[in-house]
Amino acid sequence: MTIDEAKEIIRQKKATFGERLVILGHHYQSDKVVEFCDYIGDSLELARKASTIAEAEIIVFCGVYFMAETASILAPDKAVYIPDALAGCPLADMAEPKDVEDAWGIITDITRSVTPITYVNSSAKIKAFCGKNSGVVCTSGNAARVFKWAFKRTDKIIFFPDKNLGRNTAISLGIPEDMIAQWDPSRKGGGLDEGTIAKAKVILWKGWCPVHWPGLDPSDVEMVRKKYPGMKIIVHPEADPKTVKLSDAKGSTAQILNYVRSLPPGTGVAIGTEFNMVDRVRTNFSPALNVIPLKRVFCDDMARITVEKIALTLSNLDKAHRVEVPDKIAADAKIALEAMLEIS
């Protein structure tokens, strides 16, 4: 199938299904894919959109698998499809359910006053774990609000799977470094002794997004500062704390867009996140702003979604592309997601 043939198939299917079909696309998708998306946004924004479009019966999610899972959980009355089921997320994969259960058992033997929080970039099973244990989901945009909510209920937080988002959030809330510990699932007892667990207010899971770390580092900020004096720099909070500290601002995809919109004409801004999003921002805000990538970093899993695969999915809406979450997992995960939505 050529790309022109694929485009024609998508146009025909959209015309045939009409309002029954909605194609959702994450900010990190290529322009070729975005061309056919009805809505563009971050993972949770799109999942919420899926649940609120009353006419839609078929959702094609152009993102990675955990995002499509979340859409399926929040929109159980709709059929959710992903063009490539192998479009995964290395970060989400770093928190295995058994490892999380083991860590929880050890930590709660030391203290029962702990809230599990999972970043939305996690599997349905990890979201369900949080739902079962009075926990909650968060996004990169509302993590601080969710942390504050948790601290009103318990003394401690265990946060997974992104260590950098967790540490950046804890730092922003003024939590001392000696009260932030890291749980390494590859080591016995997470590599932590009982005293460290007892003292910690935040226990971070050792996981990371390869796009933002080590994809971005302090040297990238220093290089832009040297080459472009006066340029603003904003990075995603999945970057490490040193990179965040050297930047002018940090923010989720939505917050990055709001930051760029707030800048006066003539401003230069370097954005530290996935290149497809940065390049689209550059196009949309040029020539008023000079937008550049802090570094050209790409999400290989997002790139698995192509126009040809969207066409194949729409031509064959079967179980090979359908995303279905088992009822019990979906029910528990929805508890944690709805807890977050109430906080937001």
C-alpha positions as CSV (number, residue, x, y, z in Angstrom):
1,M,0.0,0.0,0.0
2,T,1.4,3.4,-1.0
3,I,0.9,6.4,1.3
4,D,-1.4,8.0,-1.3
5,E,-3.6,4.8,-1.3
6,A,-3.6,4.9,2.5
7,K,-4.7,8.5,2.6
8,E,-7.6,7.8,0.2
9,I,-8.7,4.8,2.3
10,I,-8.8,7.0,5.4
11,R,-10.7,9.7,3.7
12,Q,-13.3,7.2,2.4
13,K,-13.6,5.5,5.9
14,K,-14.1,8.9,7.6
15,A,-16.8,9.8,5.1
16,T,-18.5,6.4,5.6
17,F,-18.4,6.3,9.4
18,G,-19.0,10.1,9.8
19,E,-19.5,11.1,13.5
20,R,-19.3,7.5,14.6
21,L,-15.5,7.6,14.0
22,V,-13.0,9.8,15.9
23,I,-9.3,9.6,15.3
24,L,-7.2,10.9,18.3
25,G,-3.6,11.9,17.9
26,H,-0.9,12.6,20.5
27,H,1.3,15.7,20.2
28,Y,4.3,13.5,19.5
29,Q,2.8,12.1,16.2
30,S,4.2,13.1,12.8
31,D,2.4,15.8,10.7
32,K,1.4,13.0,8.3
33,V,-0.6,11.3,11.0
34,V,-1.9,14.5,12.6
35,E,-3.4,15.5,9.2
36,F,-6.1,12.8,9.7
37,C,-6.7,13.3,13.5
38,D,-9.9,14.9,14.7
39,Y,-8.3,16.0,18.0
40,I,-4.7,16.5,19.1
41,G,-3.6,16.5,22.7
42,D,-1.7,14.8,25.5
43,S,-2.5,11.3,26.7
44,L,-5.1,12.1,29.4
45,E,-6.7,15.0,27.5
46,L,-7.3,12.6,24.6
47,A,-8.6,9.8,26.8
48,R,-11.1,12.3,28.4
49,K,-12.1,13.5,24.9
50,A,-12.9,9.9,24.0
51,S,-15.3,9.6,26.9
52,T,-17.1,12.9,26.1
53,I,-17.8,12.6,22.4
54,A,-21.3,11.2,22.6
55,E,-21.7,10.3,18.9
56,A,-18.5,8.4,18.6
57,E,-18.6,4.6,18.6
58,I,-15.2,3.9,17.2
59,I,-12.0,5.5,18.5
60,V,-8.7,5.1,16.7
61,F,-5.9,6.2,19.1
62,C,-2.7,7.4,17.4
63,G,-0.4,7.1,20.4
64,V,1.2,4.4,22.5
65,Y,-0.6,1.5,24.1
66,F,-1.1,2.7,27.6
67,M,-2.9,5.8,26.2
68,A,-5.3,3.6,24.3
69,E,-5.9,1.5,27.4
70,T,-6.7,4.7,29.4
71,A,-9.2,5.7,26.7
72,S,-10.8,2.3,26.8
73,I,-11.1,2.5,30.6
74,L,-12.7,6.0,30.5
75,A,-14.9,5.2,27.5
76,P,-16.1,1.6,28.0
77,D,-19.1,2.1,25.7
78,K,-16.8,2.8,22.7
79,A,-14.6,0.5,20.7
80,V,-11.0,1.7,20.9
81,Y,-8.3,0.7,18.4
82,I,-4.6,1.3,18.0
83,P,-2.9,1.1,14.6
84,D,0.1,-0.7,16.1
85,A,-0.3,-2.8,19.3
86,L,3.5,-2.9,19.5
87,A,3.7,0.9,20.1
88,G,4.6,0.6,23.7
89,C,6.3,2.8,26.3
90,P,9.7,1.9,27.8
91,L,8.8,4.0,30.9
92,A,5.5,2.3,31.5
93,D,7.3,-1.1,31.1
94,M,9.7,-0.2,33.9
95,A,7.0,-0.8,36.5
96,E,6.1,-4.5,36.5
97,P,3.0,-5.3,38.6
98,K,4.8,-8.1,40.6
99,D,7.7,-5.8,41.4
100,V,5.3,-3.1,42.5
101,E,3.3,-5.5,44.7
102,D,6.6,-6.7,46.3
103,A,7.7,-3.1,47.0
104,W,4.3,-2.3,48.5
105,G,4.5,-5.3,50.8
106,I,7.9,-4.2,52.2
107,I,7.0,-0.6,52.5
108,T,3.6,-1.1,54.2
109,D,5.2,-3.5,56.7
110,I,7.2,-0.5,57.9
111,T,4.4,2.0,57.6
112,R,0.7,1.9,56.6
113,S,0.6,5.6,56.1
114,V,1.5,5.7,52.4
115,T,-0.4,6.6,49.2
116,P,0.6,5.0,45.9
117,I,0.6,7.4,43.0
118,T,1.2,6.4,39.4
119,Y,2.0,8.6,36.5
120,V,-0.6,8.3,33.7
121,N,2.3,6.9,31.6
122,S,1.8,3.4,33.1
123,S,0.0,0.2,32.4
124,A,-3.7,-0.4,33.2
125,K,-2.5,-3.0,35.8
126,I,-0.5,-0.4,37.6
127,K,-3.4,2.1,37.6
128,A,-5.5,-0.7,38.9
129,F,-3.0,-1.4,41.7
130,C,-3.4,2.2,42.8
131,G,-7.2,2.0,42.6
132,K,-7.2,-1.1,44.9
133,N,-4.9,0.6,47.4
134,S,-6.6,4.0,47.8
135,G,-4.2,5.6,45.4
136,V,-4.4,7.8,42.4
137,V,-3.1,8.6,39.0
138,C,-1.4,11.9,38.0
139,T,-0.2,13.7,34.9
140,S,2.9,15.8,34.4
141,G,0.7,18.8,34.6
142,N,-1.1,18.1,37.9
143,A,1.5,16.0,39.8
144,A,2.0,18.8,42.4
145,R,-1.7,19.0,43.2
146,V,-1.9,15.2,43.4
147,F,1.1,15.0,45.8
148,K,-0.5,17.7,48.0
149,W,-3.8,15.7,48.1
150,A,-1.9,12.6,49.1
151,F,0.0,14.3,51.9
152,K,-3.3,15.4,53.5
153,R,-4.2,11.7,53.8
154,T,-0.9,9.9,54.5
155,D,2.7,10.6,55.6
156,K,4.3,9.1,52.6
157,I,4.0,8.7,48.8
158,I,5.4,5.9,46.6
159,F,5.5,7.2,43.1
160,F,6.0,5.3,39.9
161,P,7.3,4.8,37.3
162,D,9.1,8.1,36.5
163,K,11.8,9.0,39.0
164,N,12.5,12.4,37.4
165,L,8.9,13.6,37.4
166,G,8.6,12.4,41.0
167,R,11.8,14.1,42.1
168,N,11.0,17.4,40.3
169,T,7.6,17.5,41.9
170,A,8.9,16.7,45.4
171,I,11.6,19.5,45.0
172,S,8.9,22.0,43.8
173,L,7.0,21.2,47.1
174,G,10.1,21.9,49.2
175,I,10.7,18.3,50.3
176,P,14.3,17.9,51.4
177,E,16.6,15.6,49.4
178,D,17.3,13.4,52.4
179,M,13.5,12.7,52.6
180,I,13.4,11.5,49.0
181,A,14.4,7.9,48.4
182,Q,14.7,5.8,45.2
183,W,13.4,2.2,45.0
184,D,15.4,0.1,42.6
185,P,13.3,-3.0,41.6
186,S,16.5,-4.8,40.4
187,R,17.9,-4.8,44.0
188,K,16.8,-6.7,47.0
189,G,14.5,-4.5,49.1
190,G,14.7,-1.9,46.5
191,G,18.2,-1.1,47.7
192,L,16.7,0.7,50.7
193,D,17.1,-0.1,54.4
194,E,14.2,0.1,56.9
195,G,15.5,3.4,58.3
196,T,15.6,5.1,54.9
197,I,12.1,3.9,54.1
198,A,10.8,5.1,57.5
199,K,12.4,8.6,57.0
200,A,11.4,9.1,53.4
201,K,8.3,11.2,52.6
202,V,8.6,10.3,48.9
203,I,9.8,7.0,47.5
204,L,10.5,7.1,43.8
205,W,10.4,4.2,41.4
206,K,13.6,3.8,39.3
207,G,12.1,4.4,35.9
208,W,12.5,7.1,33.2
209,C,11.4,8.2,29.8
210,P,14.3,7.7,27.3
211,V,13.2,10.7,25.3
212,H,13.6,13.1,28.2
213,W,16.4,11.3,30.1
214,P,19.1,10.8,29.3
215,G,18.0,12.2,25.9
216,L,18.2,15.7,27.4
217,D,20.9,16.8,29.9
218,P,22.4,20.0,31.4
219,S,24.9,20.3,28.6
220,D,22.1,20.8,26.1
221,V,20.9,23.8,28.1
222,E,24.4,25.2,28.5
223,M,25.0,24.9,24.8
224,V,21.8,26.8,23.9
225,R,22.6,29.5,26.5
226,K,26.0,30.0,24.9
227,K,24.8,29.9,21.2
228,Y,21.6,31.9,21.7
229,P,22.0,34.4,24.6
230,G,18.7,35.5,26.0
231,M,16.7,32.6,24.6
232,K,14.0,31.1,26.9
233,I,14.2,27.4,27.7
234,I,11.4,25.2,28.8
235,V,11.7,21.4,29.3
236,H,9.4,18.5,30.2
237,P,9.5,17.5,33.9
238,E,10.5,14.0,32.8
239,A,14.0,15.6,32.4
240,D,16.4,15.2,35.3
241,P,16.3,17.9,38.0
242,K,19.7,19.4,37.0
243,T,18.4,20.1,33.5
244,V,15.1,21.5,34.9
245,K,17.0,23.7,37.3
246,L,19.1,25.3,34.5
247,S,16.0,25.9,32.4
248,D,13.6,28.9,32.7
249,A,10.5,26.7,33.1
250,K,9.2,23.1,33.0
251,G,5.9,21.8,32.0
252,S,3.7,19.2,30.5
253,T,2.9,19.3,26.8
254,A,-0.2,21.5,27.5
255,Q,1.8,23.7,29.8
256,I,4.6,24.1,27.2
257,L,2.0,25.3,24.7
258,N,0.6,27.8,27.2
259,Y,4.1,29.0,28.0
260,V,4.9,29.6,24.3
261,R,1.5,31.4,23.8
262,S,2.4,33.8,26.7
263,L,5.7,34.9,25.2
264,P,5.8,38.4,23.5
265,P,6.6,38.6,19.7
266,G,10.2,38.4,18.9
267,T,11.1,36.0,21.7
268,G,13.3,33.0,21.2
269,V,12.4,29.8,23.0
270,A,14.1,26.4,23.1
271,I,11.8,23.5,23.9
272,G,13.0,20.3,25.5
273,T,10.6,17.5,24.4
274,E,9.8,15.2,21.5
275,F,10.8,16.8,18.2
276,N,7.6,16.3,16.3
277,M,5.8,18.5,18.9
278,V,8.5,21.1,18.9
279,D,8.6,21.3,15.1
280,R,4.8,21.7,15.0
281,V,5.0,24.5,17.6
282,R,7.7,26.2,15.5
283,T,5.5,26.1,12.4
284,N,2.4,27.3,14.2
285,F,4.1,30.2,16.0
286,S,6.5,31.4,13.2
287,P,7.4,34.1,12.4
288,A,6.2,35.8,15.7
289,L,8.5,33.6,17.8
290,N,11.8,31.9,17.1
291,V,11.2,28.3,18.3
292,I,13.9,25.7,18.3
293,P,14.4,22.2,19.9
294,L,16.7,22.1,22.9
295,K,17.8,18.9,21.1
296,R,16.2,16.7,18.4
297,V,14.9,13.8,20.5
298,F,12.3,11.4,19.1
299,C,9.9,8.8,20.5
300,D,10.5,5.6,18.5
301,D,7.3,4.0,19.7
302,M,5.1,7.0,18.6
303,A,6.8,6.7,15.2
304,R,5.3,3.2,14.9
305,I,2.0,4.8,14.1
306,T,1.8,5.6,10.4
307,V,-0.8,6.6,7.9
308,E,-0.6,3.2,6.3
309,K,-1.3,1.5,9.6
310,I,-4.3,3.8,10.3
311,A,-5.7,2.8,6.9
312,L,-5.2,-0.9,7.6
313,T,-6.9,-0.5,11.0
314,L,-9.9,1.2,9.5
315,S,-10.1,-1.4,6.8
316,N,-10.1,-4.2,9.4
317,L,-11.7,-3.3,12.7
318,D,-10.9,-6.6,14.4
319,K,-9.3,-7.8,17.6
320,A,-5.8,-7.4,16.2
321,H,-6.1,-3.7,16.7
322,R,-8.8,-3.6,19.4
323,V,-7.7,-2.4,22.9
324,E,-9.7,-4.1,25.6
325,V,-8.9,-4.0,29.3
326,P,-10.3,-6.9,31.5
327,D,-13.3,-5.7,33.5
328,K,-11.7,-6.1,37.0
329,I,-8.5,-4.2,36.0
330,A,-10.6,-1.5,34.2
331,A,-12.8,-1.1,37.3
332,D,-9.9,-0.7,39.7
333,A,-8.0,1.5,37.3
334,K,-11.0,3.8,36.8
335,I,-11.1,4.4,40.6
336,A,-7.6,5.8,40.5
337,L,-8.3,7.8,37.4
338,E,-11.5,9.3,38.7
339,A,-9.7,10.2,42.0
340,M,-7.3,12.2,39.9
341,L,-10.1,13.9,37.9
342,E,-11.8,15.0,41.2
343,I,-8.5,16.5,42.3
344,S,-8.0,18.3,39.0
